[in-house]
Amino acid sequence: MSPGTELASAFAAEDPARVSYPASLGYGAVFRIDEVGEDVTRHAVGDVVFGTGPHASVQREEQTRVVAVPRGLHPTTAVFARLIAVPLAALVTTAARPGDRVGIVGLGLVGNLAAQAFAASGYAVTAWDPLIERRRAVPAAIRVVAEPVLDDPADVFELIVDCSGHDGAVVRAARVVAKNGELVLTGTPWARRTDASAHELLHLIFHRYLHVRSGWEWQLPFSSEDFRSGSVLGNFGTALRWLDADRIAVTGLASLVSPRDAQEALTALAERRSDTLTYVFDWQNFEA
């Protein structure tokens, strides 16, 4: 489950009138192929693949929209490729290079995976979140703090990736972007959280020469194209390889639950009383 997107879009939408129930949720699944069409050549019956399907007991996808899961990689691990790909859009489009300082704002599921992805790529990562339980979920090799250090000119970042969607956190983060650095908004600003001033942000952008942009993952083409670098499908493949090589750790980030317990899982996430950052639905042996 994608806690931010699924909770916000289905239960706390900016325009509730646009939400109808029952709602189809989910956009990441790992499944075994049981049948293929007569023109399918890339995959075969019995293959285990990753795709962007919804929460469902049966998936149907085009052969060009799935990626083979490395042999031996457990499905409950492989499915994390979906959310690793979200911050990978910032990683493959940034002007920052390995060795540069990267700040990650917010350590929910996407922020946690973003911190690990940039660290795995050779960046000097610092991540912050006010919630201690979220900070504790980040691997020990990554520098984690409760909030950015605002009064140290040396403690700034060539790139900051906001994974919180929190307006106040973004303005605060802009104060520690290095001059001519980037501030990428990966977290969706689902709602206004503070009285943060646009003037304050504009002042920082102008005087620190900041490059502020969206980190929306769909800025990339779904599959590779000539004369363009990066793709959503390519990021899925990268994420699966990193998971297979243990370059990103996901143990303890999710609890495995039956689809029958979907309502309880969603409610626990919404009320922030879950022991983990998300849930993975286990559709094996499920009968409606």
C-alpha positions in Angstrom: 0.0 0.0 0.0 1.1 3.5 -0.7 0.0 5.3 2.5 0.2 8.8 1.2 -1.5 8.4 -2.1 -4.1 5.8 -1.2 -5.2 7.5 2.0 -5.2 11.0 0.6 -6.8 10.3 -2.8 -9.5 8.0 -1.6 -10.3 9.3 1.9 -9.1 12.9 2.1 -9.3 14.1 -1.4 -8.9 17.8 -2.2 -12.3 17.5 -3.9 -14.4 14.9 -2.1 -17.1 15.1 -4.7 -14.7 13.5 -7.2 -14.4 10.3 -5.1 -16.9 7.6 -5.7 -17.2 4.3 -3.8 -16.3 1.5 -4.1 -12.9 2.9 -5.0 -10.1 0.9 -6.8 -6.9 1.3 -4.8 -3.3 0.2 -5.3 -0.8 0.5 -8.1 1.8 -2.2 -7.4 1.6 -6.0 -7.5 3.8 -9.0 -7.8 2.2 -12.0 -9.4 2.8 -15.4 -11.2 1.7 -15.6 -14.8 -1.0 -18.3 -15.3 -2.0 -17.5 -18.8 -0.6 -15.5 -21.8 -2.0 -14.3 -25.0 -0.9 -15.9 -28.3 1.2 -12.9 -29.2 3.1 -12.7 -25.9 6.9 -13.3 -26.4 8.5 -11.6 -23.5 7.1 -13.6 -20.6 5.9 -17.2 -20.1 3.5 -19.1 -17.9 5.1 -19.5 -14.5 7.1 -16.3 -14.6 6.9 -14.1 -11.6 6.6 -10.4 -12.6 6.1 -7.0 -11.1 3.4 -4.6 -12.5 1.4 -1.6 -11.6 -1.9 -3.3 -11.1 -4.4 -2.5 -8.2 -5.1 -4.5 -5.1 -6.8 -7.6 -6.6 -6.6 -11.4 -6.6 -6.1 -11.5 -10.4 -3.9 -9.2 -12.5 -4.1 -8.6 -16.2 -1.3 -6.6 -17.9 0.3 -6.0 -21.2 3.7 -7.7 -21.6 5.4 -4.4 -22.1 4.2 -3.1 -18.7 5.7 -5.7 -16.4 9.2 -6.5 -15.2 10.6 -9.9 -14.4 11.3 -10.4 -10.7 14.8 -11.7 -10.1 14.7 -15.4 -9.2 14.8 -15.9 -5.5 13.6 -12.5 -4.6 10.5 -12.9 -2.3 7.3 -11.2 -3.6 6.8 -9.3 -0.4 10.2 -7.7 -0.9 9.9 -7.2 -4.7 6.7 -5.3 -4.4 8.6 -2.4 -2.7 10.0 -1.6 -6.2 6.8 0.3 -6.8 7.5 2.9 -4.1 11.3 2.9 -4.6 10.6 4.2 -8.1 8.9 7.3 -6.8 12.1 9.0 -5.5 14.1 7.4 -8.3 12.5 9.9 -10.6 14.4 12.7 -8.7 17.6 10.7 -8.7 17.7 10.1 -12.4 16.8 13.7 -13.3 18.9 15.7 -10.7 21.9 17.8 -11.6 23.5 16.6 -8.3 26.1 13.9 -8.7 27.3 11.1 -6.4 29.3 12.5 -3.5 27.1 15.6 -3.3 25.1 16.2 -0.2 21.5 15.2 -0.3 18.8 16.0 2.3 15.6 13.9 2.6 12.6 15.6 4.2 10.1 13.3 5.9 10.7 9.6 6.7 7.5 8.0 5.9 7.7 5.1 3.5 8.8 7.1 0.4 11.3 9.1 2.4 12.8 6.1 4.0 13.3 4.5 0.6 14.5 7.7 -0.9 17.2 8.0 1.7 18.4 4.5 1.0 18.3 4.9 -2.8 20.4 8.0 -2.7 22.8 6.5 -0.2 23.1 3.4 -2.4 24.0 5.7 -5.3 26.9 7.2 -3.5 25.4 10.5 -2.2 26.1 11.9 1.3 22.6 11.6 2.7 21.1 13.3 5.7 17.4 12.6 6.4 15.1 14.3 8.9 11.7 13.7 10.5 10.3 14.9 13.9 8.9 11.4 14.7 11.5 9.3 16.5 9.9 6.0 15.4 10.4 6.9 11.8 14.0 8.0 12.3 14.7 4.6 14.0 13.4 2.8 10.9 16.3 4.2 8.7 19.4 2.1 8.4 22.1 3.1 10.8 24.6 4.0 8.1 22.5 7.0 7.0 22.7 10.3 9.0 19.3 11.0 10.6 18.3 14.1 12.6 15.0 15.4 13.9 15.3 18.7 11.9 17.7 20.4 9.6 20.5 22.5 11.2 19.6 26.1 10.2 22.6 28.0 11.6 25.5 26.1 10.2 26.6 27.4 6.7 28.6 24.2 6.1 25.6 21.9 6.8 23.8 22.6 3.5 22.8 20.4 0.5 23.2 20.4 -3.2 19.9 18.6 -3.4 17.0 18.3 -1.1 14.1 15.9 -1.8 10.9 16.7 0.0 9.0 13.5 0.7 6.6 15.0 3.2 4.3 17.2 1.1 4.2 19.5 4.1 4.4 23.2 3.2 6.1 24.3 6.4 8.7 21.6 6.0 9.4 22.7 2.4 10.0 26.3 3.4 12.3 25.2 6.2 14.2 22.9 3.9 14.7 25.7 1.4 16.9 27.5 4.0 19.5 24.7 3.9 19.7 24.2 0.1 23.2 25.2 -1.1 23.3 28.2 -3.4 22.3 27.2 -6.9 21.1 23.9 -5.5 17.9 21.9 -6.2 14.7 21.5 -4.1 12.6 18.6 -5.6 9.0 18.1 -4.4 8.4 14.4 -4.4 5.8 14.4 -1.7 2.4 15.5 -2.9 1.1 18.6 -1.1 -2.4 17.1 -0.4 -3.5 19.8 2.0 -2.4 23.1 3.6 -0.7 22.3 6.9 0.7 25.7 8.1 0.5 29.4 7.5 3.9 29.3 5.7 4.4 32.4 3.5 4.9 32.2 -0.2 7.0 35.3 0.2 9.5 33.5 2.4 9.9 30.8 -0.1 10.3 33.2 -3.0 12.8 35.2 -1.1 14.9 32.1 -0.6 14.5 31.0 -4.2 15.7 34.4 -5.5 18.5 35.1 -3.1 19.9 31.6 -2.9 19.4 30.9 -6.7 17.4 27.8 -6.0 16.0 25.5 -8.6 12.6 24.3 -7.3 10.7 21.7 -9.2 8.2 18.9 -9.0 9.6 15.4 -8.5 6.5 13.7 -10.0 7.5 10.3 -11.1 5.4 10.5 -14.3 7.6 13.2 -15.7 9.5 10.3 -17.2 8.1 8.2 -20.1 6.8 4.8 -19.0 9.3 3.0 -21.1 12.6 4.1 -22.6 12.6 6.5 -25.6 15.2 7.7 -28.0 17.1 10.8 -26.9 15.6 10.7 -23.4 17.3 9.4 -20.2 15.4 7.3 -17.7 11.9 5.7 -17.6 9.4 4.5 -15.1 9.9 0.9 -16.2 13.7 1.3 -16.0 13.3 2.6 -12.5 11.3 -0.5 -11.6 14.1 -2.7 -12.9 16.7 -0.7 -11.0 14.7 -1.0 -7.8 14.2 -4.8 -8.2 18.0 -5.3 -8.8 18.8 -3.2 -5.7 16.4 -5.2 -3.6 17.9 -8.4 -4.9 21.4 -7.2 -4.1 20.3 -6.0 -0.6 21.3 -2.5 -1.4 17.9 -1.3 0.0 16.6 -2.9 3.2 12.8 -3.2 3.6 12.6 -5.7 6.5 10.3 -4.3 9.1 8.8 -1.6 6.9 5.6 -3.5 6.2 3.2 -6.0 7.8 1.7 -8.8 5.7 -2.1 -8.9 6.0 -5.0 -10.6 4.4 -7.2 -8.5 1.9 -10.0 -9.3 4.3 -8.4 -7.0 6.8 -8.0 -4.1 4.3 -10.3 -1.7 6.2 -8.5 -2.2 9.4 -5.2 -1.7 7.7 -6.3 1.5 6.1 -7.8 2.8 9.3 -4.6 2.0 11.2 -2.5 3.9 8.8 -5.0 6.9 8.7 -5.0 7.0 12.5 -1.2 6.5 12.7 -1.5 3.5 15.0 0.2 1.0 12.8 3.4 -0.6 14.0 4.9 -0.5 10.5 5.0 2.2 7.7 2.6 0.2 5.5 0.9 -3.1 4.7 1.3 -5.7 2.0 -1.7 -7.7 1.0 -1.2 -11.4 0.6 -3.6 -12.8 -2.0 -2.3 -16.3 -1.9 -5.1 -18.8 -1.1 -7.6 -15.9 -1.1 -11.2 -16.7 -1.9 -13.8 -14.0 -2.2 
